[in-house]
Amino acid sequence: MLDQMVYTDSRRFGRIRIFQDPLACDPIGSLGFDPLLEMMALQPFQDHLHNKNAPIKAALLDQSFVAGVGNWVCFLVKQIDK
């Protein structure tokens, strides 16, 4: 069990919120699947991208669809696609 937690934020931009069930609360509960933990099956993934009316980069940056994808991942995906 955790008896002490220390958080230092000299710029005062951050915050810590502790929940009994973080997956049931926003913003964590609103995140999409985490591709590092488990990848969505190919067909639902393709269907979601097909139904999005947005460029591929914008669709991949949508955290409610795929959690944790940032600009560098989108850049790599676009490089592979060339």
N, C-alpha and C positions, 0 to 999 in steps of 0.2 A: 504494500500500500504506500502511496505517496504521502510523506509527512511534510514536505516543504517544496514550494515552487517559487522560483525567483524569476522575475521578468524585469528587464531594464530597457527602457525606451527613452533615451535622452531627448529625442526629437518630439516625443509625445504624439506619435501618429497611430500607434497600435492600441489594441485592447485585448483582454482575455475574457471570454465568457465560458463558464463551465455548466454543462447540462448533464442530466442523468442519461438522456438518450439523444445525442447530437444528431443522429440521422433523421429524427422526427422533427427537427427544428431548422428553420432557415438561418443561414444560407447553406449549410451543409446538406440539408435534406433536399435542396433544389438542384444539386449537382447531378450531372449525368454519370455514365459509367466511367470507371478509371481504367484506361487501356494498359496500365502497368500491372493491374491486379487481374483483370479479365477482359478479354476483347469481346465485343458484341459479335454475334453471328453475322456473316457476310451479307445475307439477304436483307435483314432489317436495317443494317448499316447503309446499304445501297438505297433501299427504299426511303430512308430518312433524308439522305442527301438529294435524292431525286425530287422529293416533295418540297424541299427548301427552295425558295425563290431568292437565292443569294449565291454569290461566288463561293467556291470551295473553301477559300481561306476564312471567310466570314462564318460559314457553317461549322468549320472545325474549331473556330475560336469561341463558339457558343458553349459556355460552360454548363448549360442545362442539358446539352447533348453529350459532350465528351469533357470530362473534368481534367484540368491540368494541362491542356494543350495550349502552348503559347506561340508566339511569333516564330521562334526558332524551329519548332516542329513543323509549322506551316511552310516555312522556307524550305526545309528538307523535303517535304512532300512535293512541293512544286518543282524542286530540282530533280527528283526521281521521275516525275511525270514528263519531263522534257525528252 
